[in-house]
Amino acid sequence: MNHLREAEVLVAGGGPAGLAAAIAARQAGFEVAVVDCAQPPIDKACGEGIMPDGLAALAALGVQVDVRQVAPFRGIRFIHDGQSVEGSFANGVGYGIPRTVLHQRLVDRTAECGVSLHWGRRITGLSTDGLLVEGRVVASQWLICADGQNSKLRELAGLEPATPARYRFGFRRHYRITPWSDFVEVHWSDCGQMNVTPVAGDRVCVALITRLKDLRFDAALRRFPQLAARLERAENMGSTMGAISTTRTLGKVHNRSVALIGEAAGSVDAITGEGLAIAFQQAIALANALRAGDLTDYERAYSQAMRLPRRMAKLMLLMDNRRRLRERTFRALAAEPGFFQRMLSMHTGSLSPLEFGLGRGLSFGWRLLTA
Ligand SMILES: Cc1cc2nc3c(=O)[nH]c(=O)nc-3n(C[C@H](O)[C@H](O)[C@H](O)COP(=O)(O)OP(=O)(O)OC[C@H]3O[C@@H](n4cnc5c(N)ncnc54)[C@H](O)[C@@H]3O)c2cc1C
């Protein structure tokens, strides 16, 4: 790092999005360097589920995961007041992967591709000559900003969103317990959701996402009695990590030779479980645009990829603080189980909105009104 003065593609931020972008750019034939202020493997509060479409993108990046370090899940189950509805993926399985395992695997793959990695280095600004790393200019032909949801580079590149972001609060804890299900469970209550993802043969990841800023993990768990009973005797494996789940939409994610990726480029609420999959898909789209020498291609691919997750997030969040609507929705979903299955297929990209069909939406809408 001492001698990093320039790079063809410079990636600012070495979280999952930055590393995926670095791998994809390297695969496209560029010389790539990554700078991050932390040391790997980097941990972060996350539900730790990667959907099948995210795994497909990871495979395209050549990232293999050791199946002994992950746990597969075959679908999503919503649970509310003892009632549950579930759907299986039509396009394979998802993986629950502890965040540090995922990060280490991405780091290994990045190194294997020949990307130069610079950990423990703080990015301090952006000038017309290039990125400032600890006050020194690093010049590049292309700059990829992957410095997360509080991205300073986004602002410095003049790509701040026009509308304010919406926030919820996230916490993550690991429990030592044999996963009782091969579904990701999303438990609903008046205070938010608790997602349970199997992440190893002897471990589950429990993530709380809530709009209540003063609510903490243990107090929240008491509001999910069915889940609390399951976890009563399970060992809490460490500290509870917190993070903000942000909904942020940007008008533009590139500016001349600068592109944003991952949460720096905007995000959907964590309830979608799609943040990582979106980042890995963006990385591939961005590398294609770099190869073509035109970032407007990336802009187009980005807007298209974000459309559906945004809609799904909006739809799900309608139920967040509306108990009556939640109850009706669960009743309607229970009465028409195929509907949830098809929603899930659309969510993970194996069914287009067109294939999903207006007729089915209307029929479900009718059930919702009459449930
Ligand atoms: C509660 C919760 C649950 C979630 N559950 C899921 C889930 O189950 N599945 C899913 O797919 N997604 C989930 N997500 C979303 C997912 O965690 C994010 O999409 C993902 O972390 C985004 O990665 P990133 O690389 O963009 O950002 P980050 O992981 O935040 O990486 C940003 C990097 O930039 C570096 N950086 C920042 N500033 C500087 C600086 N000045 N100098 C140097 N380095 C800097 C940081 O050190 C960091 O390594 C969840 C999110 C939350 C909050």
The ligand as an SDF file (V2000), in Angstrom:
LIG
                    3D

 53 58  0  0  0  0  0  0  0  0999 V2000
  -30.3170   -5.7010    9.9800 C   0  0  0  0  0  0  0  0  0  0  0  0
  -29.9030   -5.9760    8.5620 C   0  0  0  0  0  0  0  0  0  0  0  0
  -30.1370   -7.2410    8.0130 C   0  0  0  0  0  0  0  0  0  0  0  0
  -29.7620   -7.5090    6.6940 C   0  0  0  0  0  0  0  0  0  0  0  0
  -29.9890   -8.7450    6.1970 N   0  0  0  0  0  0  0  0  0  0  0  0
  -29.6140   -9.0440    4.9330 C   0  0  0  0  0  0  0  0  0  0  0  0
  -29.7760  -10.3650    4.4140 C   0  0  0  0  0  0  0  0  0  0  0  0
  -30.2160  -11.2990    5.1100 O   0  0  0  0  0  0  0  0  0  0  0  0
  -29.4160  -10.6090    3.1300 N   0  0  0  0  0  0  0  0  0  0  0  0
  -28.9000   -9.6200    2.3290 C   0  0  0  0  0  0  0  0  0  0  0  0
  -28.6070   -9.8990    1.1570 O   0  0  0  0  0  0  0  0  0  0  0  0
  -28.6870   -8.3700    2.7880 N   0  0  0  0  0  0  0  0  0  0  0  0
  -29.0350   -8.0560    4.0750 C   0  0  0  0  0  0  0  0  0  0  0  0
  -28.7960   -6.8000    4.5650 N   0  0  0  0  0  0  0  0  0  0  0  0
  -28.1620   -5.8050    3.6850 C   0  0  0  0  0  0  0  0  0  0  0  0
  -26.6400   -6.0300    3.5590 C   0  0  0  0  0  0  0  0  0  0  0  0
  -26.0730   -6.1370    4.8330 O   0  0  0  0  0  0  0  0  0  0  0  0
  -26.0300   -4.8760    2.7830 C   0  0  0  0  0  0  0  0  0  0  0  0
  -26.6410   -4.8260    1.5290 O   0  0  0  0  0  0  0  0  0  0  0  0
  -24.5200   -5.0210    2.5790 C   0  0  0  0  0  0  0  0  0  0  0  0
  -23.8510   -5.0190    3.7920 O   0  0  0  0  0  0  0  0  0  0  0  0
  -23.9900   -3.8690    1.7350 C   0  0  0  0  0  0  0  0  0  0  0  0
  -22.6040   -4.0420    1.5380 O   0  0  0  0  0  0  0  0  0  0  0  0
  -21.6650   -2.8140    1.1250 P   0  0  0  0  0  0  0  0  0  0  0  0
  -20.3830   -3.4250    0.7050 O   0  0  0  0  0  0  0  0  0  0  0  0
  -22.3830   -1.9050    0.2160 O   0  0  0  0  0  0  0  0  0  0  0  0
  -21.4870   -1.9710    2.4790 O   0  0  0  0  0  0  0  0  0  0  0  0
  -20.5910   -2.2940    3.7620 P   0  0  0  0  0  0  0  0  0  0  0  0
  -20.6360   -3.7210    4.0980 O   0  0  0  0  0  0  0  0  0  0  0  0
  -21.0470   -1.3220    4.7950 O   0  0  0  0  0  0  0  0  0  0  0  0
  -19.1010   -1.9360    3.3110 O   0  0  0  0  0  0  0  0  0  0  0  0
  -18.6140   -0.6290    3.2190 C   0  0  0  0  0  0  0  0  0  0  0  0
  -17.1080   -0.6680    3.4050 C   0  0  0  0  0  0  0  0  0  0  0  0
  -16.5770    0.6320    3.2150 O   0  0  0  0  0  0  0  0  0  0  0  0
  -15.5690    0.8620    4.1750 C   0  0  0  0  0  0  0  0  0  0  0  0
  -15.4450    2.3130    4.4000 N   0  0  0  0  0  0  0  0  0  0  0  0
  -16.4420    3.1840    4.7000 C   0  0  0  0  0  0  0  0  0  0  0  0
  -15.9220    4.4260    4.8530 N   0  0  0  0  0  0  0  0  0  0  0  0
  -14.5710    4.3320    4.6220 C   0  0  0  0  0  0  0  0  0  0  0  0
  -13.4970    5.2670    4.6250 C   0  0  0  0  0  0  0  0  0  0  0  0
  -13.6770    6.5800    4.8740 N   0  0  0  0  0  0  0  0  0  0  0  0
  -12.2590    4.8030    4.3690 N   0  0  0  0  0  0  0  0  0  0  0  0
  -12.0440    3.4940    4.0760 C   0  0  0  0  0  0  0  0  0  0  0  0
  -13.0170    2.5580    4.0720 N   0  0  0  0  0  0  0  0  0  0  0  0
  -14.2710    2.9790    4.3280 C   0  0  0  0  0  0  0  0  0  0  0  0
  -16.0520    0.1150    5.4320 C   0  0  0  0  0  0  0  0  0  0  0  0
  -14.9710   -0.2160    6.2860 O   0  0  0  0  0  0  0  0  0  0  0  0
  -16.7230   -1.1070    4.8210 C   0  0  0  0  0  0  0  0  0  0  0  0
  -15.8500   -2.2280    4.7590 O   0  0  0  0  0  0  0  0  0  0  0  0
  -29.1500   -6.4940    5.8910 C   0  0  0  0  0  0  0  0  0  0  0  0
  -28.9120   -5.2380    6.4390 C   0  0  0  0  0  0  0  0  0  0  0  0
  -29.2860   -4.9780    7.7570 C   0  0  0  0  0  0  0  0  0  0  0  0
  -29.0140   -3.6120    8.3240 C   0  0  0  0  0  0  0  0  0  0  0  0
  1  2  1  0
  2  3  1  0
  2 52  2  0
  3  4  2  0
  4  5  1  0
  4 50  1  0
  5  6  2  0
  6  7  1  0
  6 13  1  0
  7  8  2  0
  7  9  1  0
  9 10  1  0
 10 11  2  0
 10 12  1  0
 12 13  2  0
 13 14  1  0
 14 15  1  0
 14 50  1  0
 15 16  1  0
 16 17  1  0
 16 18  1  0
 18 19  1  0
 18 20  1  0
 20 21  1  0
 20 22  1  0
 22 23  1  0
 23 24  1  0
 24 25  2  0
 24 26  1  0
 24 27  1  0
 27 28  1  0
 28 29  2  0
 28 30  1  0
 28 31  1  0
 31 32  1  0
 32 33  1  0
 33 34  1  0
 33 48  1  0
 34 35  1  0
 35 36  1  0
 35 46  1  0
 36 37  1  0
 36 45  1  0
 37 38  2  0
 38 39  1  0
 39 40  1  0
 39 45  2  0
 40 41  1  0
 40 42  2  0
 42 43  1  0
 43 44  2  0
 44 45  1  0
 46 47  1  0
 46 48  1  0
 48 49  1  0
 50 51  2  0
 51 52  1  0
 52 53  1  0
M  END
$$$$
